């Protein structure tokens, strides 16, 4: 059985180019894991990662129509307004003689599988949830002309257009998965950062997160053994890589057991002389863990703080307190690691008081002193995607207006129109700045010194703008959005040109 595993081309969104909520970070490894699983089942596998080789959709189409595999498995990633490009590719393939079975897998496919089967006729099946074992079985069944409807985790159409699906429980031991295939970088250098996955799932259920519904019905957090992780790291070291990023939703894991495992892993990593970053929850960090991490080469961290308001944290089902978040931030700095912070400044149920709490939290913890970070922290809004508990909650309340291709996104009515007004203006200002940081000729281009006077001036402008608009929002009438947006653009142009 000739099988192609495809990481399809990515197209950056114009409106959401700074949003990373469309798929969890670890999905970048999903195609490689799928390729390893199907190859281990005895099939001829070709792994194409267009995010590395730089192919666009046209190049990808030409390759697939030329080398038509028996089975094409695509890690379908939601691309905001550009998602339709993927389906156009699949439809075009089938219309021009592609005879292979087309399967989708991944986070987007899992959360929207019923809709995708109904709407995209070119798709023959969808692997729902953890895909490796499902895809390996699918390849074997197709090779033997077997009946696919009895494959657990595989969704297909029945003869009457109905859906046939039996759920598959996630693999209890992630050590049973082989090391993922990786496309090699053309200009690989020792400073290239390699993504690696040390665990699967998360033990929390944040209402905005795609991870819990992806593993619905199964164990939410499972860690690989330290020995298994080290084996993969050593293989990558042998290829010249020295810097790693653990793409886990929660690297450390729950409780004392999670802590002991990570302490053992750090003891094994330390002699390898590598550097690495990670993401974890604030409540899993303590001084003992931090000391171990740093001594083993730990250099960067993303913590999902999400809000400076206790009431908002409760509504998001975050399961962490403000005190815990503050301690984690300070702990990182005590060990000379500057944390990056995941933050939702605007959520549909925010009040102006919540915004004040958010601003106070960010200022108190010195998180508004770098332009790129400030522009992101002040402007991020809660994104509501199909399959999450937040989507269901707002839909049941009658406050969600479906949007995006096949209604995968939800546009949620804000409880307080003044907060909505604030979000429109702050997001406009911050995106205007962030777009300029991507222009090499700009004085705030991100590769230039981020602490130059113009960066500092722009940073202060955004913080003061937030405060000024917050004061305006408290008044009885709200000024015109159009007029203020024009004023903001003129202000920013004034010190950038």
Secondary structure, 3 states (H helix, E strand, C coil): CEEEEEECCCCCCCCCCCCCCCCCHHHHHHHHHHHHHHHHCCCEEEEEEHHHHCCCHHHHHHHHHHCCCCEEEEECCCCHHHCHHHHHHHHHHHHCCCCCEEEEECHHHHHCHHHHHHHCCCCCEEECCCCHHHHHHHHHHHHCCCCHHHCCCEEEECCCCCEEECCCCCCCCHHHCCCCCCCCCCCCCCCCEEEECCEEECCCCCCCCCHHHHCCCCCCEEECCHHHHHHHHHHHHHCCCCEEEECCCCCCCCHHHHHHHHHHHHHHHHCCCCEEEEEECHHHCCHHHHHHHHHCCEEEEEEEEECCCHHHHHHCCCCCCHHHHHHHHHHHHHCCCCCEEEECCECCCCCHHHHHHHHHHHHHCCCCCCHHHHHHHHHCECCEECCCHHHHHHHHCCCEEEECHHHCEEEECCCCHHHHHHHHHHHHHHHHHHHHHCCCCCCCCCCCCCCCHHHHHHHHHHHHHHHHHHHHHCCCCCCCHHHHHHHHHHHHHHHHC
